[in-house]
Amino acid sequence: MPEATRIKDLPDSEKPRERLLAKGAEALKDSELIAILLRTGTQGLSAIDVAQSLLNKFGSLDALAKAPSASCRQAYPTCNRRVDLEHRTDHVSTHLVRALQA
């Protein structure tokens, strides 16, 4: 299996965080928004790949947001450390929460 393209190796115009800041949340796919929260992928999978896997497992962004932590950890073992939607208050999370509430 080929190694995933790392986000840091993408041109700035394709990186989710940079696109969020330049174009707003509406310009990103759900998987890219989740990837920003995850911050890192796993060995062989980029954060975008992991985010897409989570969306595939839970079916939607809303279902993922409502899923218990234990379910997230089953799909992504470090989920509890990287995806804490209730307690993250950094700049990007604030933008994501506003976008999701709109």
Secondary structure, DSSP 8 states (H G I E B T S, - for coil): ------GGGS-GGG-HHHHHHHH-GGGS-HHHHHHHHH---BTTB-HHHHHHHHHHHHSSHHHHHHS-HHHHHHHSTTHHHH--TTT--SHHHHHHHHHHH-
